[in-house]
Amino acid sequence: MNIQAMMKQAQKMQKDMMNAKEEIDNTTFEGKSSLVSIEMKGTKEITKVKIDAEAIQSDEIELLEDMILVAVNDASKKVDQATENKMGKYTQGMPGLF
């Protein structure tokens, strides 16, 4: 394989990687706990928090805080999984690049 063909292949792979990353960044992931749901972009920017207000009493604020934490971590894990699924073919065993 000559250098030009290798460069062309590398450029195509880079373009494919950027397209996959853009797709992930523009996807909305939902994280849930029993009282809270959140929506997060693939960039890990939280765009929506929904609290089941009917299920919360004023003395359960600490529980609510814990549920928000669970929901955020759940959505974040989904972003990481989607990133690994889409980008893993490019990184081939080198986790943490994205």
C-alpha positions as a printed Julia matrix, in Angstrom:
98×3 Matrix{Float64}:
   0.0    0.0    0.0
   1.44   3.36  -0.93
   1.58   6.46   1.27
  -1.2    8.27  -0.59
  -3.6    5.36  -0.13
  -2.7    5.16   3.57
  -3.27   8.9    4.02
  -6.6    8.69   2.21
  -7.66   5.78   4.43
  -6.58   7.67   7.58
  -8.52  10.75   6.49
 -11.63   8.66   5.86
 -11.32   7.02   9.27
 -10.89  10.43  10.92
 -14.0   11.73   9.13
 -15.98   8.63  10.17
 -14.84   9.08  13.78
 -15.88  12.72  13.82
 -19.29  11.84  12.34
 -19.83   9.14  14.99
 -18.8   11.54  17.78
 -21.14  14.22  16.43
 -23.98  11.69  16.34
 -23.35  10.8   20.0
 -23.1   14.48  21.0
 -26.49  15.18  19.41
 -28.23  12.19  20.98
 -30.32  12.64  24.14
 -29.89  10.04  26.87
 -32.34   9.56  29.73
 -31.33   8.56  33.23
 -33.92   7.47  35.77
 -34.3    6.77  39.42
 -37.55   6.09  41.23
 -38.44   9.77  41.76
 -36.32  11.62  39.2
 -35.59  11.47  35.49
 -33.03  13.55  33.65
 -32.13  14.09  30.02
 -28.52  14.56  29.04
 -26.88  15.23  25.68
 -24.01  13.07  24.53
 -21.76  15.93  25.62
 -22.98  15.2   29.17
 -24.85  18.5   29.33
 -28.03  18.05  31.37
 -30.97  19.48  29.45
 -33.93  18.43  31.59
 -34.68  17.37  35.15
 -38.11  15.99  36.02
 -39.14  15.3   39.62
 -42.2   13.31  40.62
 -43.42  16.02  43.02
 -46.41  13.99  44.17
 -44.12  11.3   45.53
 -41.93  13.75  47.5
 -42.68  15.09  50.93
 -40.82  18.03  52.41
 -38.88  15.84  54.81
 -37.52  13.72  51.93
 -35.17  16.32  50.42
 -32.09  14.2   51.14
 -33.71  11.25  49.37
 -34.51  13.5   46.4
 -30.89  14.65  46.23
 -29.76  11.02  46.17
 -32.27  10.19  43.42
 -31.0   13.08  41.28
 -27.48  11.77  41.72
 -28.56   8.27  40.65
 -30.38   9.6   37.56
 -27.43  11.77  36.48
 -25.0    8.9   36.9
 -27.33   6.59  34.98
 -27.52   8.97  32.01
 -23.76   9.53  32.13
 -23.16   5.77  32.02
 -25.42   5.53  28.96
 -23.4    8.26  27.2
 -20.19   6.35  27.98
 -21.68   3.07  26.71
 -22.9    4.66  23.47
 -19.52   6.3   22.97
 -17.72   3.01  23.49
 -20.13   1.19  21.15
 -19.73   3.7   18.34
 -16.1    4.7   18.84
 -14.69   1.36  20.0
 -14.13   0.2   16.44
 -11.77   3.14  15.96
  -9.94   2.96  19.27
  -9.65  -0.88  19.27
  -8.98  -1.52  22.92
  -7.69   1.93  23.84
 -10.51   3.12  26.16
 -10.73   6.68  27.35
  -9.9    8.42  24.1
 -13.34  10.02  23.91
